[in-house]
Amino acid sequence: MTITQQVVVGVFDDHSQAEQAINKLLNSGFSDDQIRYSGHGAETGGILETLKSLFTGQDTGSVYNDMVDLGVPQDDASSYQREFEAGRSIVAVLANGRLEEAKDILASYGGYGSDRRSMHTGDYTSTDYEGMPRTETEDEQRLKLREEQLRVQKQPVETGEARLRKDVVSEQQSMDVPVTHEEVYVERRSGSGQPSDTPIGESETYRVPVREEQVTASKQTVETGEVAIGKKQFQDSQRVSDTVRREEAHVERSGDVNVQGSDVEDTTDQTTP
């Protein structure tokens, strides 16, 4: 008896991305027994340590052997082993009829397949795992389908600069200041007409000092304000587009062949000769 399992495998550059993907899988209804993880840098007590992980990560060949046990082809299993040895994290999901959903979840958190592009999915012949459906097949052959997925990266580039400087500007200022000055007046007044005991003497001179206020100006520097310059981040969106290709499977029949249970396009010419 052979057993067919639906397996989705994703590689993650960062163990935190793998942890986020596993959290999403669990929140979406996938059980612990359906998720297999092997990676580096998991924090003590984190979700990755609570999984009943098939990939122990203790031996050099563990990822390869466990992948082969799941039914993954040896070439792909070797690729995943190399990814693990390079410090990346591997997540495998026993999809159990939810293949596309598991694939979308892993891909949304940065997961990729053994070719660093498409997510690795398939119906693999493997050893039995408790709770997994069993399907008997004979003389089964598989055609792998691949597609290109658009991946974008962002990097900051300098588009210009703003400078803040100050110049000294001279201007003429005038102001009116009230000042006081003295003026001399001479006023003749009539006498009393009474006899005076003071004899007529020599000529006399009287001095009257005259003063005035003079204005002197001085300058003092005072702070009148400040101008601040800085930068803020604003987010907008840019549309990125490119042409990607994908592979589609087509069933062609020759003779009297009944094809059942296939969701691929049947391109056989049904015209009766």
HELIX and SHEET records of a PDB file:
HELIX    1   1 HIS A   15  ASN A   27  1                                  13    
HELIX    2   2 ASP A   32  GLN A   34  5                                   3    
HELIX    3   3 ILE A   47  THR A   50  1                                   4    
HELIX    4   4 SER A   62  LEU A   70  1                                   9    
HELIX    5   5 GLN A   74  GLU A   85  1                                  12    
HELIX    6   6 LEU A   99  SER A  108  1                                  10    
SHEET    1   A 4 ILE A  35  SER A  38  0                                        
SHEET    2   A 4 SER A  89  LEU A  94 -1                                        
SHEET    3   A 4 ILE A   3  PHE A  12 -1                                        
SHEET    4   A 4 HIS A 120  SER A 126 -1                                        
SHEET    1   B 2 HIS A 250  VAL A 251  0                                        
SHEET    2   B 2 GLU A 265  ASP A 266  1                                        
END                                                                             
